[in-house]
């Protein structure tokens, strides 16, 4: 299929299909909740729009306790990074999700058009004249991907400018903060326009606005403080009315409760604050142990979304401590469990494998790409908990460093392998043939809650990083709402390093954030020691093909051995075993093997296929057959994809992965692509 040949369905048809699939993922209790929620949305349309009910005089400046002092104690290197980021913002440079805003579009005068502009298409999303819950943003509307306009509306540039104004006395940054708040108030009244349509964005915006006024509120004009306070009041009202519950109670719920708690602490006089404070606090404490599992693995099966959740929790824990209302020890303990898991999962370059979805969501950001985000959050947790960060590379400098501090560092030297029983992943870290290797083996659940929104159909997939670079790579995420069939491909079984039967997925998709059936995976057996062996299986193909896929991964002195079997009474099936090669590696064929070379031409590894079958390899190509990797949201790049296809023998289809010493002579390939 051509990359442009996406089947067209009418907006109404797609909307109906999405609703039907969404209902399938709901319990009876949730359906009742959604009906009541729809009634509240109708009531909100009539009663709660406009600023009049949210504006009070005199308006006190909301303040998060301790935040300003933390910024003032930022390390000199952190101050320099903040100043440079603020300079770039004032010069009109705004970049998120792999896209730079067109020249002149990030105007610090903040005209009305800036809030609705899609920077990729140049079109505009619905503005304040449209009731927020009437805007069908979930499916492509011919405007673009809604996440781009939402990113600007999160106001995450405000704390950067505010910190620069505080630390460097930069009046221009302070004026930009003031102009942004005033413009937002004027052009985005409650609850009109696309920026009020999803509560995750409402929560992030409220937190970043609150951080900015906590940092430099005393220097802002009283009128601007009054507008900021009204914005926070409206945000708190919306958050209290439409919490993400039941099948939606994932990272969105943590974000919403975090915003409610922080607003209640900073502005206790607001009418929503008294009931919200205790409720939100207790909810955050509970979610810390629900969404971060006992072994530190994120319940959503995504290190990036786990870091996102942990960052919200950490900020609230730090504010609660400063307020004299510290969270119980279970919260910092579970956060440290997450930080320890991330340190174990990170490669030599402090980057973790791209497991599950990653939309580059951040609580606080310098408005630039941050490839080491999970390790940055782990660093912040270690700093707050006075723990050493175990890593060879310090994460990129960030606003987090100013808020949470920097921990001491030491190399990660624990011997592997590691098994995360709750999360369902086994990890091997060791040097092989003089190379630093990090292998992951996924035998966990598809995702979190009934819809598993951010999971991928990747049961029994492996990834392998060599010398800090993904060699056997997870394909990544690419796009959400406007991704269409590309969204489906990047979540599909055939895009991951596992076995696929009949070209079908182990789990069945039902929209871009929903699954109707989920492959149940488990670790069946684990042999310890230096010559360890893991055996896992999943039942995603039992219903369609009558077989269970079993994969064993074994350690060898020079690498790994993978064996795939099909267990059950079903007839013999032709299967595919896929290896998605990472960016920066070249593949050359050598008989029934492939040699993988780095960018300099040096041979790094051999993939030796030991079972009879057909081999193919492609770089780029059409949806459904090509090799693609998404190194960051909104970006996809062609990369080699190697496929073994054949009938799986009773003894299993075997692949040996041999690491080659940096001094080993380069093989002479039979043919080269």
N, C-alpha and C positions, 0 to 999 in steps of 0.2 A: 504493500500500500504506500502511495506517495505520502510524504510528510504533510502535504497540504490537503490531502483527500480525506478530511474528517467528515463523516456523515452528518448531514444537517438535520436537526430536529427543532421544531418550533419551540419558542420560549415557553409556551403553555404546556406542551407535551413534556418537556424536560422538567418543568416545575411539578407536574403531576407525578411523574416517575420518581422524582426526589422525595415527594411527600409520602408516596406509598412505601418506598424503601425505608424511609425514616421511621414510619409507624411500625414497621416490622421489628425495629430495634428497641421498641418501647414496651415497658410493662403496663399493666392496666392502671397502676397507680400513677405512672408517668403521664399516661394519656389524660387522666383526670387533671393532673397538674397543668398540662399544656392547654387544656380547655379553659381553665381558670386564668391562666396567663394571657390567653387571647382576650378574655374579658377585660383584664387590667390594661392591655394595650389600647383597647377601644376607649376606656375611661381616660387614659393618659392623653389621648388625642384631644379630648374635649376639655380637660381640666388643667393640665400641667405645663402647657407650652408657654413660651415667652419668659422674659426675665423678671417680671414684676414680683412674682411670689418668692424669688430667691435673693432679692436685693434688700439689705438692711443697712441702716446708718445709726451710729458710726460703725465702720467696718474694721474690726481688729485684724491684724496680720496673722494668718495661721502659721504656726511654727512647729516643726518636728524637733523635739528636744535633742540636743547634742550634735545635730548635723553640721551646723555652721562651724563649731569648734573642730570637728573632724576634718573638714575641708581646710581650715586654717593650719592644721598640722600636717598637711600633705608633704611628702618628700619633694626635694627640689626637682628631681627628674619627672615626677608626676606633674608638678606645676608647669614645667616646660611643655609637656605633651598637651595639657589642657589649654595653654596659651596658643600653641600651634593650631589646635583643633578650632578654637574660637576664631583665630585669624582666618582660617579657611572658610568658616561659616559666614563671617562678616564680608568676605570677598565673594559670597554667592555660591560657594561650592557645597552642595548637599548630595550625599551618596548613600544609598541603602539598597539592599536586595540586588546587588550587581548592576545598579543603574545610577548614572549621574544625572541630576536634574539638568534639563537644557539650559544653556547659558542665558542668564537674565531672568529665568523663571523663579529662582529662589531669591525673591526680592524682599529685603529686610524692611521695606515699607509695608509689607504684608497686605497687598490689595485683596479684594474679595476673591478674585480668580485663583489665587494661589492655593486656596483650600479645596478646590474641586478639580484641579488640573490632574489629568493622567499624564505623567511625564514621558511615557513611552509612545502613546498615540496622539497626544495633543488635544484629546477630547476632554469634556467635562462631565463629572459625576453630578447627580442631583443635589441641589443646594438647599437652603433653608426653607424654601417654599414647599418642599416635599416632606411629609411626615416620615420619620426615619424607618418605621417598621413597614412602610409600603414599598421600600426600595429593595428590589430583588437582586441583591449583590452576589448571591451564592453561585449563580450560573453566569457564564459569559453573556454580557449585554451589548456587545459591539462597541464598548467603550475601552475596555482593557481589563487588566487584573486589578481588582479593587484593593489588593494589598499595597500597591504603590501609593495611592492617595491616602490610605490609612496611615502609612508610615510617617508622612509629614504631619498628619493630624495627631499623632501621639505626642507631639511637642517635646521629643527627647533631646532636641537641641537646646532647650531652655536651661537645664542645669549646667551644661557646658559653658554657655555664655555667662551665667550667673557666677560660676566658680571663677571664671577669668576676671569678671568685674571685681569680685571680692579679693582674689589673690594678687592681682596686678593693677588694681585701681583703674581698670579700663572702662571709661565712661561710655564708649561706643557699644560695648557689650551690654552694659546696663540699659542703654536706650533701646537696643534690639529686643531685650527681654520685655521691656515695657510696651514696645510697639506690637510685639506678637500677642501679648495678653489682651491688649486693647482691641486688636483686629479680630482675634478669636471671638471675643465677647460681641463685637458688632455684627460679625458675619455668620455666626453659628449658634443661633438662639436654641434653647431647648424646645423640642426634640426634633429639630428640623435638619435634614440633610444626612449624607452618607456617614458622617463621623459619629453619629449617635446610634448607628444601626447595629453594632456589635459591641457587647459590654467589655470584651477583652481590651479593646482600644480605649473605651471610656475609662477603664481602670488604669491603664498605663499612662494615659494623658493626665489623669488626676494626680497620680504619684509624681510625675515629672514636673507638673505645675507646682505642686506642693513643695518639692525639693527646691525649685528655683526661688520661690518666695521665702522659704526658710533660710536660704543662703544670703539673699540681698534684699529682703522685704523692707528693711528699715530705710533703704535708700530710694524705694519706689514711691511715686506720687500716691496720695491717699485714694484718688479715684481709681487708679490701677489696682491697688490692693482690694478695693471694694468689688471691682469686677472679678478679680481672681477668687475672692471669697464666694461670690455669686456662682461662678463656674463650678467651684467645688461643691456648693450646696446642691446644684442641679445634678451634678454627677452622683453625689451620694443618694439623692432621691431615686434616680434611675437604677442604681445598683441595688437599692433596697427592694425595688419592685420586681426585678426580673433576674434573680440569681440562677446560675447554671447548676441545675440539680439533676439527679437521676443519671441518665446515660451521658449527660453533658458535664458531669461534675469532675472534670479533669483539670488541667492547668488553668483553664478559664475560671473555675471556681476559686482557686488559690489567688489568682490575680484580683478578682472581685473582692474577696474577703480582705486581702491585703490593702486595697484602696479604701475600703470602708473603715478598717481599723486605723489606718494612718490619718484619714480625714477626721475621725472621731477624736484621736489624740491631739491633733493640731488645732482643731476648731471644735472644742467640746460644747460650745453654745449653739451649734446648729441643731435643728429639731431632730435630725436623724441620728445624731451622735450618741446620745445616751443609750438607746436600744441597740445600736450597731456595735458599740465598743466591746461589750462582753460577748455578744454572739459571735462577732468576727474573730475575736481572740480565741475562743474555744474551737471554732471551726478550723482556724489555722493550725492549732495544736493537733487536732485530730487528723487533718490532711497531711501533716508532715509524716505521719507513720502509715498513712494509706498510700500516698503517692511516691514515697521513697521506701522501698522494701527493706526488710531487716538486714539484708546483706549489702545495702546501699544502692542496689540496682533501681533505676527509675521504673515505676509501674507502667508508664506509657511506652516502654521498650525503645526509648530514644534518648541517648545521652544529652542531646541538645535541649529537648523539652524537659528532661530532668534538671538540667542546669537552670533553665528558665524558672521552673517551679522553686528550686532551691534559692535562687536569687531573691524572689519575692519573700520567701520565708526568712532569709537571713536579714534583709532590711528591716522587716517587722520585729525580729528578735532583737536587733541592735537598738531600735527605737524603744521597744518595751523595756530593755535594760536601762536606758537613759531616763526613762519615765519612772523608774522605780517599780515596775510591774513586770519583772522578768518572766519569760516563758519557762515552763518546767524543764528539767534536764533532758527530757526525752527529745526536745526539739534540737538543741545544739548537738546532742549525741547522734541523732539520725542524720543531721546535716553533715557531720563528720564522717559518718558511714558513706554518704554519697561522695564526699571529697576523696575518701580512700579508694572507693571503687573507680573513680575517674582517673586517679593517679595510676592505678593498676592497668587501666585500659588505654592510657595515652602512650603514643609511640615516642621515639627518641626526639622528635620535633615538637612534643607537647600537643599533638593533635590526636583526637580519638576517632575511631572508625565512624563513618556516616551511617550508623544503624538507624532504621526507621526514618520518620520525617524530620526535616530541619528547615524551618522557614526563617532562620536568623532572628527569631524573637529575642529581645533583650528587655530587661527592666530599665537599665541605664546604658547609654552608648555614646561613643564619640562620633556617631554618624559616619562610620566607615566600616569596611569589611573586617571581621574579627574571627579568623579561622581557628583560634585557640580558645574560643568562648567557654566550653566546659571546664578547661583547666584554669581559666581566669576566675570562674566562680569557685572552683576548688581552692584556688589561692586565697580568695577572700574569706572562705570558711576557715581555712587554716590560720589566717591572720587573726580573725576574731576569736578563735578557740585557742590561740597561742600554740599552734602545732606547726611542725616543720613540713614544708611542701616538698614532697619527694618527686623530683623531676630534674632532667638534665638541662632543660630550656625553660626560662621564665616566660609565662604568657605575655602577650602584647600589653603594653601600658594602657590603662583605661581609667575612666571616671571611678570605677569600683575601687581602684587603688587609693584614691583620695578619701572615699567614704569608709572603707573597711581596713585599709592599711595593707602592708606587704609583709609576708611571713619570711622567716629564715628558710633557706633551701638546702637540700642535700640530694644526691643521686638516688634514684629508685633502684635498690639492690636486692630486693627480696627474690629468692629463687621461685620459679614457677614449677608446675602449672597452678592455675587458680580456678576454682569452680564457684560460680555464683548460683547457688541452688534455688534461691527464691526468684531471681531474675531469669534463670534458665540460660546461662551462657557460661562456657568454659574458655579460659584464656591461657595461652602459653607464651611466656616471655623468656627468651634465651638467645645466646649467640650461636649461630650455626655457620660454619665455614668462614668465620671471621666477620660475620654480619649480624647486626642487631635485628632480631625477628620478633614479631608480635602477631600471634594468630588468635582469631576468635572463632568460636563454634556455637551457633545459635540453636538451642533446643528449648526455648521458652515459649510463652504464649504469644499470640499475634499482637495483642495490645491491651489496653485498659478499658474496663467496663464493656457494656454490651455492643457498642459500635466500634470499639478498637480504632478510634479515629485516626491515629497517627502511626499505626502499624503497617508493615509491609509483609507480603506473602513470601517470606524468606526462611521458613523453617528448615533447619539443618544446613543453612548457608555458612560458608567460611569466608573470612577476610584474612589477608596476610600483608602486613606492613614490613618492609625491609629497609633498614637504615633510614627510618623516618619518612618513608614514602609508601603510599598505598600501592601494592603490586597486584594483589587479587582484591579488587575494590568492590565495595557496595556502590551501586550506581548513583545514589543520592535522591534528591527530591524533585528538582526543576521548578514546577509551577503548581499552584493550587487551583484557584477558581477558573482561570482561563487556560488551564493545561489541557483540557479535553482528553484525547486518547494518549497524549504524552504523560499526563498525570497517571493514567492507568498503567502505562508501560513501566514507569519508574517504580511502581509498587508491585509489579507482577513477579511471579515466580521465575519466568524466563529471563528476567533482567538480573537475577541474583545468582550467586555461586552455589547452586544446589541442583538437584535433579528435578526434571519436569516431565510429566506424562501427558501424552496427547495434546501438547501445546496448551494445556489448561492450567489454571492457577490452583494451588493447594487450598486456598480460601477464596470465597466468592465475593467480589466487590458489589456494592450497592450504592454508588455515588462516590464522590471524591473523599468523603470522610466517614464511610460506613461499610461494614461487611456483614453479609447475611449468614454465611457459614465460615467457621474458623477452624483451621487445622490445629488439632491438639497434639502438641509435641511433648516429648519427655526424654530424660536421660535414662537409658535402660541399664547401663553398666559403666563403671569407671575403674580402670586398673591403675593404681598409683605407681610412683617410682619414676626413674629417669626414662625408662621405656614405656611410658604411660600409654593407655589406650582408652578412648571414649567411644561409647556406642549409644546412639540416640535414634529415635524414630518418631514419625508423625502419621496420623490417620487421615490426612486430607484427601487421599485418593481411594479410601476404602469404599465410599458410596458410589463413585463413578467407575472404578476399575477393579474393585475387590482386592486391593493390595495395600499393604502398609510400607512406606518408604523407610528403610533403615540405613543409616550411614555410620561408619566407624572412622575415626580419625586417630592415627597412631603416630607416635614419635619415632623418628629414626635419627641416626647420628648426623646424616646429611640433609634432613628435612622432615617430610611427612608422607604418610600413605593414607589415601582416602579410598574407602570401599563402599559402594552403594549396592544395596540389595532391595528386592521387592518381595515382601513376605505376604503369603495368602493364597487362596485358591484361584484367583483370577487368572485368565489366560496370559501368555507371554506378551509383553507390551514393548513397543519401541519407545525408548526414552531418550532424553537429551540430558547431558551433564554439562553445565555452563561454567565458564570462567571469564568473568569480566575483568579485563586488565586495566590497571590504573593509568591515568594520564602521565605522560613522560616516559612510558615504556614502549619499546618496539617488540614485535613478535615475528620470529622467523621459524619456518617449519623445517624439521629434521626427521624425516620418516614419520613414525608414529609419536613424535615428540615435538614440542615447541621450545625454542630458546627465547628467553625474555632478556632484552638488553636495556640498559639505562640510556639516558639522553646522550651520554658520551660514547655510546657504542659498546660498553663493557657488558659481557654476559653476566647476568645476575642469578638466573634460575633456569631449570629445565622442568617442563611439565611432560611427563612420560605416561602415555596412555597404554596400559598393559592388557586391555581387553579388545577383542576384535570389534571394529565399528568404523563409522565414517567420521572423518575430521573435517571441520570447516572453520573459517576464520574471516572476520570482516571488521572493518573500521568505519563507523558511521552507518549510513544506510537508512532504510525505511523503518517506520514503527513496526515492531513485532519481529524483526530479524536483525536489526543493526546493533552495533556496539556504541553505547553512549554513556558518558559519566557527567553528572551535574555537580561541579565542584562547589557551587553556591547557588542560592535560590535565584531563579530567573535566568540561569546560564546552563547550557548543555554543550558538551564538546565531544567530538568523535574520539573513540578509544577502541583498541582491539578487543574483540569478543571471540573466544575460542569455544567451540562446541563439539563434544563427542556425541554421536547419535548411533544407536544400535539396540539390539535386544539384550537386556541385562542377563548375564549368565547366572545360574543358580548360586555359584560361588561369589557372585558380585562383580560389578564393573570397577576396576581398580585404576587409580591415577597416583603416580608417585611425583611428589614435588621435591626436587633436589636444589638446594642452594649451592651456588658456585662461588668459590673463593675469589676475592678481587684480583688475585694474581693468576688464576687459572686461565689458560689460553682460550680465546674465543672459538666456538665451534664453527665449522663451515656448513652453512645451511644447504639443504637440497633445493629449496626455492625461497625466495624472499618477497614479502609483500611491502 
